[in-house]
C-alpha cells in the first residue's frame, strides 16, 4: 500500500482561495470545490493571510539556512585551509592538555 504524499499548493492558489473566503464564501464550500483535504487547511491560510499578509502564504525554504560567513570548503585557498586546520589542531592539543591535568589532579 502506497503512502499518501503531502500535497503542496501554489502561492496563487492559496491567495485566490483566501480572497474568495474574505469576499463571503464559506470554508466548507471552498474546501470542497478546491479538493482540499480539510477546511481547517483553508482556515490556517486565511489566519496567516490576515496576520502577515500575502507573503505568509509563500513557500518557505527547506532545511537549515547556510552560514553566510563560511565559503564552501572547495573555495578556500590551500593556505587558508591549512591555517584553519592548524587552529583546530592547536585547540585540540590545548583541550587534551587540560584534560590530562584534570585527571592528574583527581589521582592525587
N, CA, C and O atoms as CSV, one atom per row, in Angstrom:
chain,resi,resn,atom,element,x,y,z
A,1,UNK,N,N,0.842,-1.179,0.000
A,1,UNK,CA,C,0.000,0.000,0.000
A,1,UNK,C,C,0.890,1.247,0.000
A,1,UNK,O,O,1.793,1.357,0.830
A,2,UNK,N,N,0.653,2.164,-0.898
A,2,UNK,CA,C,1.477,3.358,-1.022
A,2,UNK,C,C,1.067,4.395,0.013
A,2,UNK,O,O,-0.110,4.549,0.339
A,3,UNK,N,N,2.085,5.110,0.526
A,3,UNK,CA,C,1.821,6.183,1.472
A,3,UNK,C,C,1.272,7.391,0.721
A,3,UNK,O,O,1.726,7.681,-0.385
A,4,UNK,N,N,0.306,8.101,1.298
A,4,UNK,CA,C,-0.144,9.323,0.631
A,4,UNK,C,C,0.936,10.402,0.754
A,4,UNK,O,O,1.540,10.571,1.814
A,5,UNK,N,N,1.166,11.119,-0.328
A,5,UNK,CA,C,2.176,12.173,-0.300
A,5,UNK,C,C,1.533,13.479,0.146
A,5,UNK,O,O,0.336,13.696,-0.041
A,6,UNK,N,N,2.343,14.333,0.733
A,6,UNK,CA,C,1.848,15.609,1.202
A,6,UNK,C,C,1.593,16.511,-0.005
A,6,UNK,O,O,2.487,16.749,-0.817
A,7,UNK,N,N,0.392,16.995,-0.106
A,7,UNK,CA,C,0.004,17.862,-1.226
A,7,UNK,C,C,0.536,19.266,-0.988
A,7,UNK,O,O,0.427,19.785,0.123
A,8,UNK,N,N,1.106,19.886,-2.004
A,8,UNK,CA,C,1.524,21.281,-1.896
A,8,UNK,C,C,0.706,22.108,-2.881
A,8,UNK,O,O,0.330,21.639,-3.955
A,9,UNK,N,N,0.447,23.333,-2.491
A,9,UNK,CA,C,-0.403,24.218,-3.288
A,9,UNK,C,C,0.380,25.475,-3.639
A,9,UNK,O,O,1.215,25.934,-2.859
A,10,UNK,N,N,0.111,26.021,-4.802
A,10,UNK,CA,C,0.843,27.198,-5.256
A,10,UNK,C,C,0.406,28.435,-4.479
A,10,UNK,O,O,-0.677,28.488,-3.896
A,11,UNK,N,N,1.283,29.414,-4.496
A,11,UNK,CA,C,1.027,30.690,-3.837
A,11,UNK,C,C,-0.245,31.340,-4.394
A,11,UNK,O,O,-1.077,31.838,-3.635
A,12,UNK,N,N,-0.388,31.331,-5.705
A,12,UNK,CA,C,-1.546,31.957,-6.350
A,12,UNK,C,C,-2.844,31.254,-5.956
A,12,UNK,O,O,-3.865,31.907,-5.741
A,13,UNK,N,N,-2.806,29.935,-5.863
A,13,UNK,CA,C,-3.975,29.141,-5.474
A,13,UNK,C,C,-4.427,29.529,-4.061
A,13,UNK,O,O,-5.616,29.732,-3.815
A,14,UNK,N,N,-3.475,29.627,-3.150
A,14,UNK,CA,C,-3.800,29.986,-1.765
A,14,UNK,C,C,-4.390,31.391,-1.685
A,14,UNK,O,O,-5.386,31.616,-0.996
A,15,UNK,N,N,-3.773,32.330,-2.391
A,15,UNK,CA,C,-4.262,33.715,-2.388
A,15,UNK,C,C,-5.687,33.782,-2.926
A,15,UNK,O,O,-6.545,34.453,-2.351
A,16,UNK,N,N,-5.933,33.090,-4.023
A,16,UNK,CA,C,-7.270,33.127,-4.629
A,16,UNK,C,C,-8.317,32.583,-3.662
A,16,UNK,O,O,-9.392,33.168,-3.533
A,17,UNK,N,N,-8.027,31.484,-2.986
A,17,UNK,CA,C,-8.992,30.928,-2.036
A,17,UNK,C,C,-9.208,31.861,-0.845
A,17,UNK,O,O,-10.340,32.041,-0.398
A,18,UNK,N,N,-8.143,32.448,-0.336
A,18,UNK,CA,C,-8.274,33.375,0.788
A,18,UNK,C,C,-9.126,34.586,0.408
A,18,UNK,O,O,-9.985,35.018,1.177
A,19,UNK,N,N,-8.883,35.121,-0.769
A,19,UNK,CA,C,-9.655,36.281,-1.204
A,19,UNK,C,C,-11.124,35.938,-1.421
A,19,UNK,O,O,-12.003,36.752,-1.136
A,20,UNK,N,N,-11.390,34.738,-1.923
A,20,UNK,CA,C,-12.783,34.314,-2.096
A,20,UNK,C,C,-13.468,34.141,-0.748
A,20,UNK,O,O,-14.644,34.474,-0.601
A,21,UNK,N,N,-12.735,33.620,0.244
A,21,UNK,CA,C,-13.323,33.484,1.577
A,21,UNK,C,C,-13.618,34.862,2.157
A,21,UNK,O,O,-14.689,35.074,2.726
A,22,UNK,N,N,-12.698,35.787,2.025
A,22,UNK,CA,C,-12.902,37.132,2.565
A,22,UNK,C,C,-14.020,37.877,1.837
A,22,UNK,O,O,-14.590,38.832,2.366
A,23,UNK,N,N,-14.325,37.431,0.625
A,23,UNK,CA,C,-15.425,38.029,-0.137
A,23,UNK,C,C,-16.778,37.485,0.328
A,23,UNK,O,O,-17.817,38.035,-0.038
A,24,UNK,N,N,-16.782,36.404,1.135
A,24,UNK,CA,C,-18.048,35.932,1.679
A,24,UNK,C,C,-18.354,34.461,1.521
A,24,UNK,O,O,-19.368,34.003,2.048
A,25,UNK,N,N,-17.538,33.700,0.827
A,25,UNK,CA,C,-17.816,32.271,0.683
A,25,UNK,C,C,-17.400,31.531,1.956
A,25,UNK,O,O,-16.619,32.057,2.749
A,26,UNK,N,N,-17.913,30.321,2.155
A,26,UNK,CA,C,-17.632,29.580,3.391
A,26,UNK,C,C,-16.424,28.663,3.216
A,26,UNK,O,O,-16.057,28.281,2.105
A,27,UNK,N,N,-15.812,28.321,4.373
A,27,UNK,CA,C,-14.673,27.414,4.362
A,27,UNK,C,C,-15.037,26.077,3.728
A,27,UNK,O,O,-14.302,25.553,2.891
A,28,UNK,N,N,-16.177,25.537,4.134
A,28,UNK,CA,C,-16.571,24.212,3.673
A,28,UNK,C,C,-16.775,24.174,2.159
A,28,UNK,O,O,-16.302,23.260,1.484
A,29,UNK,N,N,-17.485,25.178,1.633
A,29,UNK,CA,C,-17.746,25.216,0.190
A,29,UNK,C,C,-16.449,25.354,-0.611
A,29,UNK,O,O,-16.249,24.659,-1.608
A,30,UNK,N,N,-15.575,26.254,-0.169
A,30,UNK,CA,C,-14.310,26.464,-0.885
A,30,UNK,C,C,-13.413,25.227,-0.818
A,30,UNK,O,O,-12.783,24.850,-1.806
A,31,UNK,N,N,-13.365,24.601,0.363
A,31,UNK,CA,C,-12.510,23.419,0.514
A,31,UNK,C,C,-13.013,22.276,-0.364
A,31,UNK,O,O,-12.217,21.578,-0.993
A,32,UNK,N,N,-14.318,22.086,-0.407
A,32,UNK,CA,C,-14.883,21.020,-1.234
A,32,UNK,C,C,-14.634,21.290,-2.714
A,32,UNK,O,O,-14.261,20.385,-3.459
A,33,UNK,N,N,-14.840,22.526,-3.135
A,33,UNK,CA,C,-14.645,22.890,-4.545
A,33,UNK,C,C,-13.179,22.750,-4.973
A,33,UNK,O,O,-12.894,22.314,-6.087
A,34,UNK,N,N,-12.254,23.123,-4.080
A,34,UNK,CA,C,-10.833,23.089,-4.418
A,34,UNK,C,C,-10.220,21.713,-4.208
A,34,UNK,O,O,-9.093,21.469,-4.638
A,35,UNK,N,N,-10.938,20.817,-3.558
A,35,UNK,CA,C,-10.417,19.479,-3.316
A,35,UNK,C,C,-9.408,19.416,-2.184
A,35,UNK,O,O,-8.514,18.570,-2.190
A,36,UNK,N,N,-9.549,20.317,-1.205
A,36,UNK,CA,C,-8.658,20.299,-0.055
A,36,UNK,C,C,-9.022,19.138,0.863
A,36,UNK,O,O,-10.176,18.712,0.900
A,37,UNK,N,N,-8.054,18.633,1.592
A,37,UNK,CA,C,-8.304,17.505,2.488
A,37,UNK,C,C,-9.177,17.903,3.666
A,37,UNK,O,O,-9.886,17.064,4.222
A,38,UNK,N,N,-9.135,19.187,4.058
A,38,UNK,CA,C,-9.910,19.643,5.201
A,38,UNK,C,C,-10.131,21.156,5.111
A,38,UNK,O,O,-9.263,21.874,4.616
A,39,UNK,N,N,-11.274,21.644,5.581
A,39,UNK,CA,C,-11.487,23.095,5.628
A,39,UNK,C,C,-10.516,23.785,6.590
A,39,UNK,O,O,-10.268,24.985,6.469
A,40,UNK,N,N,-9.965,23.022,7.552
A,40,UNK,CA,C,-9.018,23.590,8.511
A,40,UNK,C,C,-7.766,24.128,7.799
A,40,UNK,O,O,-7.167,25.103,8.252
A,41,UNK,N,N,-7.383,23.508,6.713
A,41,UNK,CA,C,-6.236,23.973,5.951
A,41,UNK,C,C,-6.486,25.382,5.431
A,41,UNK,O,O,-5.616,26.248,5.521
A,42,UNK,N,N,-7.659,25.604,4.895
A,42,UNK,CA,C,-8.020,26.933,4.399
A,42,UNK,C,C,-8.105,27.928,5.550
A,42,UNK,O,O,-7.706,29.083,5.396
A,43,UNK,N,N,-8.616,27.499,6.696
A,43,UNK,CA,C,-8.681,28.381,7.863
A,43,UNK,C,C,-7.272,28.836,8.255
A,43,UNK,O,O,-7.061,30.004,8.581
A,44,UNK,N,N,-6.322,27.919,8.222
A,44,UNK,CA,C,-4.933,28.247,8.563
A,44,UNK,C,C,-4.373,29.276,7.590
A,44,UNK,O,O,-3.718,30.234,8.000
A,45,UNK,N,N,-4.631,29.076,6.304
A,45,UNK,CA,C,-4.157,30.028,5.304
A,45,UNK,C,C,-4.763,31.410,5.522
A,45,UNK,O,O,-4.062,32.419,5.449
A,46,UNK,N,N,-6.064,31.453,5.789
A,46,UNK,CA,C,-6.746,32.747,5.976
A,46,UNK,C,C,-6.199,33.441,7.216
A,46,UNK,O,O,-5.978,34.652,7.196
A,47,UNK,N,N,-5.977,32.698,8.291
A,47,UNK,CA,C,-5.440,33.284,9.523
A,47,UNK,C,C,-4.061,33.886,9.259
A,47,UNK,O,O,-3.777,34.995,9.711
A,48,UNK,N,N,-3.206,33.171,8.536
A,48,UNK,CA,C,-1.869,33.679,8.208
A,48,UNK,C,C,-1.963,34.890,7.283
A,48,UNK,O,O,-1.212,35.853,7.439
A,49,UNK,N,N,-2.876,34.843,6.332
A,49,UNK,CA,C,-3.072,35.946,5.383
A,49,UNK,C,C,-3.506,37.211,6.120
A,49,UNK,O,O,-3.020,38.302,5.823
A,50,UNK,N,N,-4.417,37.066,7.076
A,50,UNK,CA,C,-4.888,38.220,7.847
A,50,UNK,C,C,-3.791,38.773,8.749
A,50,UNK,O,O,-3.670,39.987,8.908
A,51,UNK,N,N,-3.006,37.901,9.330
A,51,UNK,CA,C,-1.996,38.312,10.299
A,51,UNK,C,C,-0.768,38.934,9.640
A,51,UNK,O,O,-0.295,39.984,10.074
A,52,UNK,N,N,-0.241,38.281,8.576
A,52,UNK,CA,C,1.032,38.708,7.996
A,52,UNK,C,C,0.944,39.152,6.536
A,52,UNK,O,O,1.948,39.571,5.960
A,53,UNK,N,N,-0.224,39.069,5.939
A,53,UNK,CA,C,-0.352,39.467,4.549
A,53,UNK,C,C,-0.064,38.319,3.596
A,53,UNK,O,O,0.092,37.170,4.012
A,54,UNK,N,N,0.002,38.643,2.332
A,54,UNK,CA,C,0.156,37.630,1.289
A,54,UNK,C,C,1.482,36.879,1.388
A,54,UNK,O,O,1.552,35.705,1.025
A,55,UNK,N,N,2.530,37.535,1.873
A,55,UNK,CA,C,3.837,36.882,1.954
A,55,UNK,C,C,3.835,35.689,2.898
A,55,UNK,O,O,4.696,34.817,2.781
A,56,UNK,N,N,2.897,35.629,3.825
A,56,UNK,CA,C,2.820,34.495,4.753
A,56,UNK,C,C,2.471,33.205,4.018
A,56,UNK,O,O,2.731,32.117,4.532
A,57,UNK,N,N,1.888,33.305,2.829
A,57,UNK,CA,C,1.473,32.121,2.082
A,57,UNK,C,C,2.520,31.661,1.065
A,57,UNK,O,O,2.324,30.654,0.385
A,58,UNK,N,N,3.617,32.387,0.962
A,58,UNK,CA,C,4.681,31.987,0.034
A,58,UNK,C,C,5.378,30.733,0.562
A,58,UNK,O,O,5.440,30.524,1.773
A,59,UNK,N,N,5.902,29.898,-0.338
A,59,UNK,CA,C,6.617,28.699,0.115
A,59,UNK,C,C,7.872,29.079,0.894
A,59,UNK,O,O,8.571,30.029,0.542
A,60,UNK,N,N,8.145,28.332,1.944
A,60,UNK,CA,C,9.318,28.581,2.788
A,60,UNK,C,C,10.453,27.667,2.342
A,60,UNK,O,O,10.207,26.526,1.950
A,61,UNK,N,N,11.703,28.153,2.398
A,61,UNK,CA,C,12.827,27.282,2.042
A,61,UNK,C,C,12.974,26.150,3.046
A,61,UNK,O,O,12.736,26.338,4.239
A,62,UNK,N,N,13.366,24.975,2.564
A,62,UNK,CA,C,13.514,23.807,3.416
A,62,UNK,C,C,14.914,23.770,4.031
A,62,UNK,O,O,15.875,24.255,3.436
A,63,UNK,N,N,15.015,23.200,5.204
A,63,UNK,CA,C,16.308,22.960,5.838
A,63,UNK,C,C,16.837,24.142,6.604
A,63,UNK,O,O,16.217,25.203,6.666
A,64,UNK,N,N,18.001,23.934,7.185
A,64,UNK,CA,C,18.641,24.974,7.975
A,64,UNK,C,C,19.353,25.950,7.046
A,64,UNK,O,O,19.985,25.530,6.077
A,65,UNK,N,N,19.256,27.262,7.333
A,65,UNK,CA,C,19.924,28.237,6.462
A,65,UNK,C,C,21.440,28.099,6.532
A,65,UNK,O,O,21.987,27.706,7.562
A,66,UNK,N,N,22.106,28.420,5.449
A,66,UNK,CA,C,23.561,28.344,5.392
A,66,UNK,C,C,24.172,29.499,6.165
A,66,UNK,O,O,23.563,30.559,6.307
A,67,UNK,N,N,25.386,29.282,6.664
A,67,UNK,CA,C,26.128,30.346,7.321
A,67,UNK,C,C,26.655,31.285,6.234
A,67,UNK,O,O,27.317,30.829,5.302
A,68,UNK,N,N,26.378,32.577,6.336
A,68,UNK,CA,C,26.831,33.486,5.283
A,68,UNK,C,C,28.342,33.735,5.312
A,68,UNK,O,O,28.917,34.074,4.278
A,69,UNK,N,N,29.010,33.576,6.477
A,69,UNK,CA,C,30.425,33.904,6.590
A,69,UNK,C,C,31.336,32.837,5.997
A,69,UNK,O,O,32.395,33.163,5.460
A,70,UNK,N,N,30.947,31.576,6.082
A,70,UNK,CA,C,31.813,30.493,5.646
A,70,UNK,C,C,31.610,30.168,4.165
A,70,UNK,O,O,30.528,29.736,3.766
A,71,UNK,N,N,32.646,30.374,3.353
A,71,UNK,CA,C,32.526,29.912,1.962
A,71,UNK,C,C,32.627,28.388,1.944
A,71,UNK,O,O,33.189,27.803,2.870
A,72,UNK,N,N,32.107,27.752,0.937
A,72,UNK,CA,C,32.236,26.288,0.847
A,72,UNK,C,C,33.708,25.888,0.856
A,72,UNK,O,O,34.551,26.636,0.361
A,73,UNK,N,N,34.029,24.713,1.414
A,73,UNK,CA,C,35.427,24.302,1.529
A,73,UNK,C,C,36.183,24.282,0.204
A,73,UNK,O,O,37.393,24.506,0.200
A,74,UNK,N,N,35.531,24.030,-0.891
A,74,UNK,CA,C,36.206,23.968,-2.188
A,74,UNK,C,C,36.753,25.328,-2.595
A,74,UNK,O,O,37.705,25.399,-3.372
A,75,UNK,N,N,36.170,26.413,-2.084
A,75,UNK,CA,C,36.585,27.748,-2.492
A,75,UNK,C,C,37.731,28.309,-1.651
A,75,UNK,O,O,38.275,29.362,-1.985
A,76,UNK,N,N,38.109,27.624,-0.562
A,76,UNK,CA,C,39.195,28.113,0.276
A,76,UNK,C,C,40.533,27.869,-0.408
A,76,UNK,O,O,40.733,26.848,-1.067
A,77,UNK,N,N,41.440,28.820,-0.242
A,77,UNK,CA,C,42.787,28.592,-0.768
A,77,UNK,C,C,43.475,27.564,0.122
A,77,UNK,O,O,43.059,27.333,1.257
A,78,UNK,N,N,44.511,26.964,-0.394
A,78,UNK,CA,C,45.222,25.945,0.383
A,78,UNK,C,C,45.797,26.550,1.656
A,78,UNK,O,O,45.782,25.915,2.710
A,79,UNK,N,N,46.302,27.770,1.561
A,79,UNK,CA,C,46.867,28.442,2.727
A,79,UNK,C,C,45.798,28.637,3.802
A,79,UNK,O,O,46.039,28.356,4.976
A,80,UNK,N,N,44.637,29.111,3.410
A,80,UNK,CA,C,43.543,29.329,4.371
A,80,UNK,C,C,43.088,28.001,4.979
A,80,UNK,O,O,42.804,27.932,6.174
A,81,UNK,N,N,43.020,26.964,4.172
A,81,UNK,CA,C,42.620,25.650,4.672
A,81,UNK,C,C,43.621,25.142,5.705
A,81,UNK,O,O,43.233,24.598,6.739
A,82,UNK,N,N,44.918,25.322,5.421
A,82,UNK,CA,C,45.958,24.887,6.355
A,82,UNK,C,C,45.942,25.709,7.642
A,82,UNK,O,O,46.183,25.175,8.725
A,83,UNK,N,N,45.659,27.002,7.526
A,83,UNK,CA,C,45.564,27.845,8.729
A,83,UNK,C,C,44.418,27.388,9.627
A,83,UNK,O,O,44.566,27.317,10.847
A,84,UNK,N,N,43.282,27.080,9.017
A,84,UNK,CA,C,42.139,26.611,9.807
A,84,UNK,C,C,42.428,25.270,10.464
A,84,UNK,O,O,42.070,25.045,11.620
A,85,UNK,N,N,43.077,24.384,9.721
A,85,UNK,CA,C,43.424,23.080,10.279
A,85,UNK,C,C,44.408,23.242,11.438
A,85,UNK,O,O,44.288,22.564,12.458
A,86,UNK,N,N,45.384,24.144,11.277
A,86,UNK,CA,C,46.357,24.415,12.325
A,86,UNK,C,C,45.662,24.954,13.573
A,86,UNK,O,O,45.978,24.536,14.687
A,87,UNK,N,N,44.739,25.858,13.398
A,87,UNK,CA,C,43.985,26.430,14.520
A,87,UNK,C,C,43.180,25.345,15.243
A,87,UNK,O,O,43.135,25.312,16.473
A,88,UNK,N,N,42.553,24.472,14.480
A,88,UNK,CA,C,41.761,23.396,15.070
A,88,UNK,C,C,42.650,22.442,15.856
A,88,UNK,O,O,42.292,22.019,16.956
A,89,UNK,N,N,43.804,22.103,15.295
A,89,UNK,CA,C,44.721,21.187,15.971
A,89,UNK,C,C,45.298,21.812,17.246
A,89,UNK,O,O,45.475,21.115,18.246
A,90,UNK,N,N,45.590,23.112,17.222
A,90,UNK,CA,C,46.070,23.785,18.440
A,90,UNK,C,C,45.009,23.730,19.540
A,90,UNK,O,O,45.327,23.488,20.704
A,91,UNK,N,N,43.758,23.954,19.169
A,91,UNK,CA,C,42.672,23.882,20.153
A,91,UNK,C,C,42.541,22.470,20.705
A,91,UNK,O,O,42.301,22.287,21.898
A,92,UNK,N,N,42.696,21.482,19.849
A,92,UNK,CA,C,42.611,20.083,20.281
A,92,UNK,C,C,43.733,19.744,21.251
A,92,UNK,O,O,43.494,19.082,22.261
A,93,UNK,N,N,44.956,20.187,20.960
A,93,UNK,CA,C,46.096,19.930,21.849
A,93,UNK,C,C,45.878,20.623,23.192
A,93,UNK,O,O,46.150,20.032,24.237
A,94,UNK,N,N,45.393,21.859,23.184
A,94,UNK,CA,C,45.132,22.582,24.433
A,94,UNK,C,C,44.071,21.860,25.254
A,94,UNK,O,O,44.208,21.730,26.470
A,95,UNK,N,N,43.033,21.397,24.605
A,95,UNK,CA,C,41.964,20.670,25.303
A,95,UNK,C,C,42.505,19.396,25.940
A,95,UNK,O,O,42.221,19.117,27.105
A,96,UNK,N,N,43.280,18.621,25.187
A,96,UNK,CA,C,43.824,17.372,25.711
A,96,UNK,C,C,44.799,17.626,26.861
A,96,UNK,O,O,44.853,16.845,27.810
A,97,UNK,N,N,45.568,18.710,26.782
A,97,UNK,CA,C,46.485,19.066,27.876
A,97,UNK,C,C,45.721,19.376,29.152
A,97,UNK,O,O,46.117,18.935,30.231
A,98,UNK,N,N,44.643,20.123,29.047
A,98,UNK,CA,C,43.830,20.443,30.222
A,98,UNK,C,C,43.156,19.189,30.771
A,98,UNK,O,O,43.028,19.030,31.985
A,99,UNK,N,N,42.732,18.309,29.888
A,99,UNK,CA,C,42.105,17.059,30.325
A,99,UNK,C,C,43.103,16.200,31.104
A,99,UNK,O,O,42.754,15.622,32.133
A,100,UNK,N,N,44.327,16.116,30.619
A,100,UNK,CA,C,45.370,15.359,31.337
A,100,UNK,C,C,45.633,15.976,32.707
A,100,UNK,O,O,45.790,15.254,33.691
A,101,UNK,N,N,45.683,17.297,32.776
A,101,UNK,CA,C,45.936,17.972,34.054
A,101,UNK,C,C,44.810,17.695,35.042
A,101,UNK,O,O,45.074,17.470,36.223
A,102,UNK,N,N,43.563,17.705,34.587
A,102,UNK,CA,C,42.429,17.403,35.461
A,102,UNK,C,C,42.485,15.983,35.958
A,102,UNK,O,O,42.222,15.737,37.135
A,103,UNK,N,N,42.817,15.047,35.106
A,103,UNK,CA,C,42.908,13.639,35.508
A,103,UNK,C,C,44.055,13.437,36.498
A,103,UNK,O,O,43.939,12.647,37.435
A,104,UNK,N,N,45.146,14.145,36.291
A,104,UNK,CA,C,46.286,14.039,37.228
A,104,UNK,C,C,45.896,14.586,38.593
A,104,UNK,O,O,46.327,14.044,39.611
A,105,UNK,N,N,45.088,15.647,38.643
A,105,UNK,CA,C,44.623,16.209,39.917
A,105,UNK,C,C,43.708,15.214,40.632
A,105,UNK,O,O,43.768,15.098,41.856
A,106,UNK,N,N,42.880,14.511,39.906
A,106,UNK,CA,C,41.960,13.542,40.515
A,106,UNK,C,C,42.704,12.387,41.150
A,106,UNK,O,O,42.237,11.831,42.144
A,107,UNK,N,N,43.844,12.011,40.607
A,107,UNK,CA,C,44.612,10.872,41.104
A,107,UNK,C,C,45.330,11.201,42.427
A,107,UNK,O,O,45.676,10.293,43.183
A,108,UNK,N,N,45.545,12.452,42.697
A,108,UNK,CA,C,46.273,12.854,43.903
A,108,UNK,C,C,45.455,12.685,45.126
A,108,UNK,O,O,45.922,12.978,46.226
